[in-house]
């Protein structure tokens, strides 16, 4: 399936006119290009991702797999009322959460970003991750998972945020780098125009599949604490 032109029209419009008056005047474009298009993509992609990872969860609705358009501006200096991207999330675990590994998708007027993993880890999950890096079996499996993703294409391996490793871990050189990570993701990006292609869902599934060795390792080896 493809996203309709209405999706890029809405995202470009809300980026240029991030105000309630424009949003109200273009509610029909929002419904067609954001709500309905996002729902259709989740309905298409969810079952296909479940074939890849049987425990993945999805819900084709706002505040399910699809994030709401309104921004939470209570504690932000940026008071723009609306997001300028369409975010979709396919998660693992009993409830919708960012604390378990999953598949993410973001579409803006300019680009598509997608991949899998954990963008950040809570304290308990991070501790579990570090011990899994340290232990011989799971540590070796991590190195192999990253190598598999890199062999599949030019994917970004993300969330390396520390300058120095935490104390108290004895890790061989070939995986010491992963102690600098406070999340672990694999992903890629494309021009937004790709979303209009008839085979766009197939392209996305190909990228999700290529990145999944890292997601599968996280799901198998990390206690998420949820």
C-alpha positions as YAML, in Angstrom:
chain: A
units: angstrom
residues:
- id: 1
  name: UNK
  ca: [0.00, 0.00, 0.00]
- id: 2
  name: UNK
  ca: [0.94, 3.64, -0.41]
- id: 3
  name: UNK
  ca: [0.20, 6.70, 1.65]
- id: 4
  name: UNK
  ca: [-1.98, 9.22, -0.18]
- id: 5
  name: UNK
  ca: [-0.72, 12.60, -1.31]
- id: 6
  name: UNK
  ca: [-3.03, 14.03, 1.36]
- id: 7
  name: UNK
  ca: [-0.61, 12.78, 4.03]
- id: 8
  name: UNK
  ca: [2.32, 14.80, 2.73]
- id: 9
  name: UNK
  ca: [0.04, 17.76, 2.06]
- id: 10
  name: UNK
  ca: [-1.15, 17.75, 5.64]
- id: 11
  name: UNK
  ca: [2.31, 17.26, 7.15]
- id: 12
  name: UNK
  ca: [3.76, 20.02, 5.01]
- id: 13
  name: UNK
  ca: [0.87, 22.29, 5.84]
- id: 14
  name: UNK
  ca: [1.01, 21.79, 9.60]
- id: 15
  name: UNK
  ca: [4.78, 22.33, 9.54]
- id: 16
  name: UNK
  ca: [4.32, 25.68, 7.79]
- id: 17
  name: UNK
  ca: [1.15, 26.73, 9.67]
- id: 18
  name: UNK
  ca: [1.36, 25.27, 13.16]
- id: 19
  name: UNK
  ca: [-1.69, 26.97, 14.59]
- id: 20
  name: UNK
  ca: [-5.23, 26.05, 15.55]
- id: 21
  name: UNK
  ca: [-6.90, 28.19, 12.88]
- id: 22
  name: UNK
  ca: [-5.09, 26.36, 10.05]
- id: 23
  name: UNK
  ca: [-5.73, 22.98, 11.67]
- id: 24
  name: UNK
  ca: [-9.45, 23.70, 12.04]
- id: 25
  name: UNK
  ca: [-9.69, 24.87, 8.43]
- id: 26
  name: UNK
  ca: [-7.97, 21.69, 7.25]
- id: 27
  name: UNK
  ca: [-9.59, 19.11, 9.49]
- id: 28
  name: UNK
  ca: [-10.76, 17.08, 6.50]
- id: 29
  name: UNK
  ca: [-7.16, 16.89, 5.29]
- id: 30
  name: UNK
  ca: [-6.09, 15.81, 8.79]
- id: 31
  name: UNK
  ca: [-8.70, 13.05, 8.87]
- id: 32
  name: UNK
  ca: [-7.79, 11.73, 5.43]
- id: 33
  name: UNK
  ca: [-4.03, 12.22, 5.45]
- id: 34
  name: UNK
  ca: [-3.20, 11.60, 9.11]
- id: 35
  name: UNK
  ca: [-5.90, 9.59, 10.88]
- id: 36
  name: UNK
  ca: [-7.23, 7.35, 8.11]
- id: 37
  name: UNK
  ca: [-3.91, 6.92, 6.31]
- id: 38
  name: UNK
  ca: [-2.11, 6.06, 9.53]
- id: 39
  name: UNK
  ca: [-4.80, 3.58, 10.50]
- id: 40
  name: UNK
  ca: [-4.63, 1.89, 7.11]
- id: 41
  name: UNK
  ca: [-0.85, 1.51, 7.34]
- id: 42
  name: UNK
  ca: [-1.08, -0.05, 10.81]
- id: 43
  name: UNK
  ca: [-3.79, -2.45, 9.61]
- id: 44
  name: UNK
  ca: [-1.54, -3.44, 6.71]
- id: 45
  name: UNK
  ca: [1.77, -3.62, 8.56]
- id: 46
  name: UNK
  ca: [0.70, -5.01, 11.94]
- id: 47
  name: UNK
  ca: [-0.13, -8.56, 10.78]
- id: 48
  name: UNK
  ca: [2.98, -8.65, 8.60]
- id: 49
  name: UNK
  ca: [5.18, -7.68, 11.53]
- id: 50
  name: UNK
  ca: [3.45, -10.31, 13.64]
- id: 51
  name: UNK
  ca: [4.60, -12.91, 11.12]
- id: 52
  name: UNK
  ca: [8.14, -11.65, 11.80]
- id: 53
  name: UNK
  ca: [7.73, -11.41, 15.58]
- id: 54
  name: UNK
  ca: [4.63, -13.28, 16.80]
- id: 55
  name: UNK
  ca: [4.34, -11.37, 20.08]
- id: 56
  name: UNK
  ca: [4.31, -7.89, 18.56]
- id: 57
  name: UNK
  ca: [1.27, -5.79, 19.44]
- id: 58
  name: UNK
  ca: [-0.52, -3.10, 17.43]
- id: 59
  name: UNK
  ca: [-3.74, -1.13, 17.54]
- id: 60
  name: UNK
  ca: [-4.94, 0.86, 14.49]
- id: 61
  name: UNK
  ca: [-6.19, 3.93, 16.31]
- id: 62
  name: UNK
  ca: [-5.03, 7.21, 17.85]
- id: 63
  name: UNK
  ca: [-3.27, 6.53, 21.18]
- id: 64
  name: UNK
  ca: [-2.87, 2.93, 20.05]
- id: 65
  name: UNK
  ca: [-0.17, 2.39, 17.46]
- id: 66
  name: UNK
  ca: [-0.72, 5.92, 16.21]
- id: 67
  name: UNK
  ca: [0.42, 8.88, 18.27]
- id: 68
  name: UNK
  ca: [-1.90, 11.85, 18.65]
- id: 69
  name: UNK
  ca: [-1.19, 15.01, 16.70]
- id: 70
  name: UNK
  ca: [-1.35, 17.32, 19.73]
- id: 71
  name: UNK
  ca: [1.90, 18.19, 21.47]
- id: 72
  name: UNK
  ca: [2.23, 18.28, 25.27]
- id: 73
  name: UNK
  ca: [3.42, 21.84, 25.76]
- id: 74
  name: UNK
  ca: [2.99, 22.07, 29.54]
- id: 75
  name: UNK
  ca: [6.70, 21.86, 30.32]
- id: 76
  name: UNK
  ca: [8.14, 22.93, 26.97]
- id: 77
  name: UNK
  ca: [9.40, 26.29, 25.80]
- id: 78
  name: UNK
  ca: [8.17, 25.31, 22.35]
- id: 79
  name: UNK
  ca: [4.45, 26.13, 22.46]
- id: 80
  name: UNK
  ca: [3.55, 24.98, 18.96]
- id: 81
  name: UNK
  ca: [0.32, 23.00, 19.45]
- id: 82
  name: UNK
  ca: [0.82, 20.25, 16.86]
- id: 83
  name: UNK
  ca: [3.40, 17.67, 15.90]
- id: 84
  name: UNK
  ca: [4.71, 17.88, 12.35]
- id: 85
  name: UNK
  ca: [5.18, 14.13, 11.91]
- id: 86
  name: UNK
  ca: [3.12, 10.95, 11.88]
- id: 87
  name: UNK
  ca: [4.43, 8.45, 14.43]
- id: 88
  name: UNK
  ca: [3.48, 4.76, 14.50]
- id: 89
  name: UNK
  ca: [4.61, 2.22, 17.11]
- id: 90
  name: UNK
  ca: [4.38, -1.59, 17.15]
- id: 91
  name: UNK
  ca: [5.38, -2.78, 20.60]
- id: 92
  name: UNK
  ca: [6.00, -5.92, 22.65]
- id: 93
  name: UNK
  ca: [4.51, -6.49, 26.08]
- id: 94
  name: UNK
  ca: [1.05, -6.57, 27.61]
- id: 95
  name: UNK
  ca: [0.50, -2.81, 27.40]
- id: 96
  name: UNK
  ca: [1.53, -0.10, 24.98]
- id: 97
  name: UNK
  ca: [4.88, 1.14, 26.20]
- id: 98
  name: UNK
  ca: [8.21, 2.52, 25.00]
- id: 99
  name: UNK
  ca: [9.99, 0.39, 27.63]
- id: 100
  name: UNK
  ca: [9.95, -2.78, 25.52]
- id: 101
  name: UNK
  ca: [11.57, -3.27, 22.12]
- id: 102
  name: UNK
  ca: [9.38, -2.65, 19.12]
- id: 103
  name: UNK
  ca: [9.15, -1.30, 15.59]
- id: 104
  name: UNK
  ca: [8.85, 2.44, 15.01]
- id: 105
  name: UNK
  ca: [7.83, 4.48, 11.98]
- id: 106
  name: UNK
  ca: [7.96, 8.25, 11.51]
- id: 107
  name: UNK
  ca: [6.82, 10.16, 8.44]
- id: 108
  name: UNK
  ca: [7.43, 13.89, 7.96]
- id: 109
  name: UNK
  ca: [6.85, 16.08, 4.94]
- id: 110
  name: UNK
  ca: [10.48, 15.45, 3.98]
- id: 111
  name: UNK
  ca: [11.49, 11.97, 5.15]
- id: 112
  name: UNK
  ca: [10.59, 8.52, 6.43]
- id: 113
  name: UNK
  ca: [12.41, 7.09, 9.46]
- id: 114
  name: UNK
  ca: [11.85, 3.50, 10.58]
- id: 115
  name: UNK
  ca: [13.53, 0.72, 12.48]
- id: 116
  name: UNK
  ca: [13.36, -1.35, 15.62]
- id: 117
  name: UNK
  ca: [14.79, -1.57, 19.12]
- id: 118
  name: UNK
  ca: [14.76, 0.55, 22.25]
- id: 119
  name: UNK
  ca: [15.48, 4.27, 22.01]
- id: 120
  name: UNK
  ca: [16.10, 4.53, 25.75]
- id: 121
  name: UNK
  ca: [16.16, 2.18, 28.70]
- id: 122
  name: UNK
  ca: [14.87, 2.68, 32.21]
- id: 123
  name: UNK
  ca: [17.22, 1.93, 35.10]
- id: 124
  name: UNK
  ca: [16.31, -1.74, 35.48]
- id: 125
  name: UNK
  ca: [16.38, -2.42, 31.74]
- id: 126
  name: UNK
  ca: [19.73, -0.68, 31.32]
- id: 127
  name: UNK
  ca: [21.24, -2.77, 34.11]
- id: 128
  name: UNK
  ca: [19.92, -5.94, 32.45]
- id: 129
  name: UNK
  ca: [21.31, -4.79, 29.09]
- id: 130
  name: UNK
  ca: [24.78, -4.21, 30.52]
- id: 131
  name: UNK
  ca: [24.87, -7.61, 32.17]
- id: 132
  name: UNK
  ca: [23.80, -9.19, 28.86]
- id: 133
  name: UNK
  ca: [26.64, -7.38, 27.11]
- id: 134
  name: UNK
  ca: [29.02, -8.72, 29.74]
- id: 135
  name: UNK
  ca: [27.92, -12.37, 29.80]
- id: 136
  name: UNK
  ca: [29.72, -14.57, 27.24]
- id: 137
  name: UNK
  ca: [26.73, -16.20, 25.53]
- id: 138
  name: UNK
  ca: [24.45, -13.17, 25.26]
- id: 139
  name: UNK
  ca: [27.37, -10.83, 24.59]
- id: 140
  name: UNK
  ca: [28.53, -12.92, 21.67]
- id: 141
  name: UNK
  ca: [24.95, -13.07, 20.39]
- id: 142
  name: UNK
  ca: [24.77, -9.26, 20.46]
- id: 143
  name: UNK
  ca: [27.90, -8.93, 18.35]
- id: 144
  name: UNK
  ca: [26.42, -11.43, 15.89]
- id: 145
  name: UNK
  ca: [23.08, -9.58, 15.78]
- id: 146
  name: UNK
  ca: [24.74, -6.26, 15.00]
- id: 147
  name: UNK
  ca: [26.90, -7.91, 12.34]
- id: 148
  name: UNK
  ca: [23.77, -9.45, 10.78]
- id: 149
  name: UNK
  ca: [22.07, -6.06, 10.54]
- id: 150
  name: UNK
  ca: [25.14, -4.46, 9.01]
- id: 151
  name: UNK
  ca: [25.40, -7.30, 6.51]
- id: 152
  name: UNK
  ca: [21.80, -6.59, 5.47]
- id: 153
  name: UNK
  ca: [22.54, -3.01, 4.41]
- id: 154
  name: UNK
  ca: [23.62, 0.47, 5.44]
- id: 155
  name: UNK
  ca: [21.62, 0.70, 8.67]
- id: 156
  name: UNK
  ca: [22.24, 3.08, 11.54]
- id: 157
  name: UNK
  ca: [23.02, 1.44, 14.89]
- id: 158
  name: UNK
  ca: [21.92, 3.95, 17.46]
- id: 159
  name: UNK
  ca: [21.74, 5.21, 21.04]
- id: 160
  name: UNK
  ca: [25.47, 5.40, 21.84]
- id: 161
  name: UNK
  ca: [25.23, 8.25, 24.33]
- id: 162
  name: UNK
  ca: [28.01, 7.82, 26.90]
- id: 163
  name: UNK
  ca: [31.57, 9.10, 26.65]
- id: 164
  name: UNK
  ca: [32.91, 6.55, 29.14]
- id: 165
  name: UNK
  ca: [31.76, 3.06, 30.09]
- id: 166
  name: UNK
  ca: [30.08, 2.53, 33.47]
- id: 167
  name: UNK
  ca: [32.18, 1.07, 36.24]
- id: 168
  name: UNK
  ca: [32.00, -2.50, 37.41]
- id: 169
  name: UNK
  ca: [31.75, -4.38, 34.11]
- id: 170
  name: UNK
  ca: [34.46, -6.61, 32.64]
- id: 171
  name: UNK
  ca: [33.79, -6.85, 28.91]
- id: 172
  name: UNK
  ca: [36.03, -8.09, 26.07]
- id: 173
  name: UNK
  ca: [37.23, -5.48, 23.61]
- id: 174
  name: UNK
  ca: [34.99, -6.63, 20.76]
- id: 175
  name: UNK
  ca: [31.87, -5.66, 22.68]
- id: 176
  name: UNK
  ca: [33.10, -3.01, 25.13]
- id: 177
  name: UNK
  ca: [31.64, -0.32, 22.87]
- id: 178
  name: UNK
  ca: [28.10, -1.42, 23.76]
- id: 179
  name: UNK
  ca: [28.55, -0.31, 27.36]
- id: 180
  name: UNK
  ca: [28.42, 3.23, 25.93]
- id: 181
  name: UNK
  ca: [24.86, 2.63, 24.74]
- id: 182
  name: UNK
  ca: [21.83, 3.58, 26.84]
- id: 183
  name: UNK
  ca: [19.43, 2.23, 24.25]
- id: 184
  name: UNK
  ca: [19.91, 0.08, 21.17]
- id: 185
  name: UNK
  ca: [18.27, 0.63, 17.80]
- id: 186
  name: UNK
  ca: [18.73, -0.20, 14.14]
- id: 187
  name: UNK
  ca: [17.10, 1.97, 11.53]
- id: 188
  name: UNK
  ca: [17.17, 3.79, 8.23]
- id: 189
  name: UNK
  ca: [15.57, 6.71, 6.45]
- id: 190
  name: UNK
  ca: [14.17, 7.49, 3.00]
- id: 191
  name: UNK
  ca: [12.80, 10.54, 1.23]
- id: 192
  name: UNK
  ca: [9.15, 11.17, 2.03]
- id: 193
  name: UNK
  ca: [8.20, 10.68, -1.61]
- id: 194
  name: UNK
  ca: [8.88, 6.96, -1.11]
- id: 195
  name: UNK
  ca: [5.69, 6.78, 0.99]
- id: 196
  name: UNK
  ca: [3.64, 7.38, -2.19]
- id: 197
  name: UNK
  ca: [4.98, 4.24, -3.88]
- id: 198
  name: UNK
  ca: [2.51, 1.43, -4.42]
- id: 199
  name: UNK
  ca: [4.99, -1.05, -2.90]
- id: 200
  name: UNK
  ca: [5.81, 1.14, 0.11]
- id: 201
  name: UNK
  ca: [4.57, -1.39, 2.68]
- id: 202
  name: UNK
  ca: [6.77, -4.06, 1.09]
- id: 203
  name: UNK
  ca: [9.77, -1.72, 1.22]
- id: 204
  name: UNK
  ca: [9.13, -0.97, 4.89]
- id: 205
  name: UNK
  ca: [8.74, -4.63, 5.76]
- id: 206
  name: UNK
  ca: [12.06, -5.33, 4.06]
- id: 207
  name: UNK
  ca: [13.78, -2.73, 6.23]
- id: 208
  name: UNK
  ca: [12.05, -3.90, 9.41]
- id: 209
  name: UNK
  ca: [13.14, -7.47, 8.65]
- id: 210
  name: UNK
  ca: [16.72, -6.42, 7.96]
- id: 211
  name: UNK
  ca: [16.90, -4.56, 11.28]
- id: 212
  name: UNK
  ca: [15.12, -7.20, 13.34]
- id: 213
  name: UNK
  ca: [18.18, -9.23, 14.51]
- id: 214
  name: UNK
  ca: [18.86, -6.43, 17.01]
- id: 215
  name: UNK
  ca: [15.23, -6.24, 18.09]
- id: 216
  name: UNK
  ca: [15.08, -10.01, 18.48]
- id: 217
  name: UNK
  ca: [18.22, -9.96, 20.63]
- id: 218
  name: UNK
  ca: [16.72, -7.31, 22.91]
- id: 219
  name: UNK
  ca: [13.45, -9.18, 23.19]
- id: 220
  name: UNK
  ca: [15.23, -12.44, 23.99]
- id: 221
  name: UNK
  ca: [18.01, -11.22, 26.29]
- id: 222
  name: UNK
  ca: [16.81, -8.11, 28.13]
- id: 223
  name: UNK
  ca: [14.54, -7.98, 31.16]
- id: 224
  name: UNK
  ca: [12.49, -4.83, 30.55]
- id: 225
  name: UNK
  ca: [11.17, -4.35, 34.07]
- id: 226
  name: UNK
  ca: [7.62, -3.65, 32.88]
...
